């Protein structure tokens, strides 16, 4: 199963040039009051293209496609090096979930956390 995460807009107007990083983690997908699950390690995140809304693209980069190793693993979405990233940037990652052939049918959910440091 595949889809878009949705647009993430990062605005750094601190004026310090200290750089930043956006990471993502997700819990296991669960269904039916926790009776069934699909592990977070079945999720691949592909950050995609960065759109510069304001500022310079220099020193700002998207992470690589990454398959999580566990529900505590972090995937890097976008980073700005020191003396870079002052402005606004938009990215809309692709998500691909490998649903096992033996997964029970149902409505699965997970908690996704995006952290900007």
C-alpha positions as CSV (number, residue, x, y, z in Angstrom):
1,X,0.0,0.0,0.0
2,X,1.4,3.4,-0.9
3,X,0.5,7.1,-0.5
4,X,1.7,10.6,0.4
5,X,2.3,11.6,3.9
6,X,1.2,15.2,3.3
7,X,3.1,18.4,3.0
8,X,5.6,19.3,5.7
9,X,6.6,23.0,5.7
10,X,9.7,23.9,7.7
11,X,10.3,27.6,8.4
12,X,13.6,28.7,10.1
13,X,13.4,32.4,10.9
14,X,15.7,32.3,14.0
15,X,18.5,34.1,12.1
16,X,21.2,31.9,13.7
17,X,22.1,29.7,10.8
18,X,22.5,26.8,13.2
19,X,20.9,24.2,10.8
20,X,18.2,21.8,11.6
21,X,17.0,18.2,11.0
22,X,13.5,16.8,10.5
23,X,13.0,13.1,11.4
24,X,10.1,10.7,11.5
25,X,9.3,7.7,13.6
26,X,6.1,5.5,13.6
27,X,4.6,3.0,16.0
28,X,3.6,-0.5,14.8
29,X,0.3,-0.5,12.9
30,X,-2.4,-2.2,15.0
31,X,-5.9,-3.3,14.4
32,X,-8.9,-4.7,16.3
33,X,-8.1,-3.4,19.8
34,X,-4.5,-4.4,19.4
35,X,-5.2,-8.0,18.4
36,X,-3.3,-7.8,15.2
37,X,-0.3,-5.7,14.0
38,X,1.9,-4.9,11.1
39,X,5.4,-3.9,12.2
40,X,6.8,-0.4,11.6
41,X,9.7,-2.1,9.9
42,X,7.4,-2.7,6.9
43,X,7.3,1.0,6.2
44,X,9.5,2.7,3.7
45,X,9.7,6.5,3.6
46,X,10.9,8.3,0.5
47,X,11.3,12.0,1.3
48,X,11.1,13.2,-2.4
49,X,11.8,16.7,-3.8
50,X,12.3,19.8,-1.7
51,X,10.5,23.0,-2.7
52,X,12.2,26.2,-1.6
53,X,9.5,28.7,-0.6
54,X,11.8,31.4,0.7
55,X,15.6,31.4,1.2
56,X,18.4,29.4,-0.4
57,X,18.4,25.8,-1.3
58,X,22.1,25.6,-0.7
59,X,23.0,23.3,2.2
60,X,19.4,21.9,2.5
61,X,19.0,18.2,1.5
62,X,16.3,15.5,1.5
63,X,17.0,12.2,3.2
64,X,17.3,9.0,1.2
65,X,14.6,6.4,0.8
66,X,14.6,4.5,4.1
67,X,12.9,1.4,5.5
68,X,12.5,1.6,9.2
69,X,14.2,-1.1,11.3
70,X,11.7,-0.8,14.3
71,X,9.1,1.4,15.9
72,X,11.9,3.4,17.6
73,X,14.0,3.9,14.5
74,X,14.2,7.4,13.0
75,X,14.0,8.2,9.3
76,X,15.6,11.5,8.2
77,X,13.2,13.5,6.0
78,X,15.2,16.8,5.4
79,X,18.2,18.5,6.9
80,X,19.9,21.9,6.7
81,X,23.7,22.2,7.4
82,X,25.2,24.9,9.6
83,X,24.9,28.3,8.0
84,X,22.1,27.0,5.8
85,X,18.3,26.5,5.9
86,X,17.3,30.0,6.9
87,X,13.9,30.4,5.1
88,X,10.9,28.1,4.3
89,X,11.0,24.7,2.7
90,X,8.3,22.2,1.7
91,X,8.5,18.4,1.2
92,X,5.8,15.7,0.8
93,X,7.3,12.3,1.5
94,X,6.0,9.1,-0.1
95,X,5.1,6.2,2.2
96,X,5.0,2.5,1.2
97,X,3.7,-0.1,3.6
98,X,4.4,-3.8,2.9
99,X,1.3,-5.6,4.1
100,X,2.1,-9.2,4.8
101,X,0.1,-11.9,2.9
102,X,-1.0,-13.3,6.3
103,X,-2.2,-9.9,7.7
104,X,-5.8,-10.0,9.0
105,X,-8.2,-7.7,7.3
106,X,-9.2,-4.6,9.3
107,X,-8.6,-0.9,9.8
108,X,-5.0,-0.5,11.0
109,X,-3.6,2.7,12.7
110,X,-0.3,3.9,13.9
111,X,1.1,7.0,15.6
112,X,3.5,8.9,13.5
113,X,5.8,11.5,15.1
114,X,7.7,14.2,13.2
115,X,10.5,15.9,15.1
116,X,12.3,19.1,14.1
117,X,15.6,19.8,15.9
